Structure formats: structure tokens, C-alpha cells
Amino acid sequence: MEISKRYCNNVAILDISGEIIGDARLDLNKAIQEEAESDCAGLILNLKKVPMMDSVGLGMLVGAYTSLTRRGTKMVLLNPTRPVKYLLVITKLDQIFEKHDNESEALKSFETSES
């Protein structure tokens, strides 16, 4: 799994490429925690190139979401692939995570949440 970081309007965007399974989640968790400790206004996880995520990866996302929410930092999922969407639906986490299929919409969601 590869992770690249970029920023737009003080929102960190993590572009993730590869499967989020097993120990690969550790790298993603580390990247999320680094952003959580920075002064970014929020975090977008771009999942467009994530063909698969297992329950361990999903559990890490839930933990990260909880941790960020407690700190007052918003986390949004961008472009979840069909297998990831399916996993979110069967676990009913699609009702918890905010998801967008368009980066500009995801970024706009931070503007409205700050108002």
C-alpha cells in the first residue's frame, strides 16, 4: 500500500493506493495520526485506488474516526470503491462515515461544517 499526502485549504488529503488489509493498516494509521497531530482543519481519505479492505483495516478506520472526532477534526471518505462501499454497507458503517464521490464536494463539506 502506498500513501501520498497533499493539502487544500488546510485540509489534508491522503491518496491511498493498494489493499488495506492486515499489517498494511499500520502505515495508514500512522499517516492519519500524523495529520491528527498537525493543525489541519480536517482529513480526506481518497480510497479510489483501494481494491480491497478487510475487517482489520475497517476497524482501524473506525478507531481513527473516533479519535479524530474527539479532537474535533472531521474525517471524510472520498471515492470508496465498490468492495469498500459493500463492506461499509454490510457493517452499517455507511451511516456513520461521510462519503463523497467528488473531491470538490468533499472539500466543500469542510466549509459548511466550519460555519
Secondary structure, 3 states (H helix, E strand, C coil): CEEEEEEECCEEEEEEECCECCCHHHHHHHHHHHHHHCCCCEEEEEEEECCCECHHHHHHHHHHHHHHHHHCCEEEEECCCHHHHHHHHHCCHHHCCEEECCHHHHHHHHHHHHC
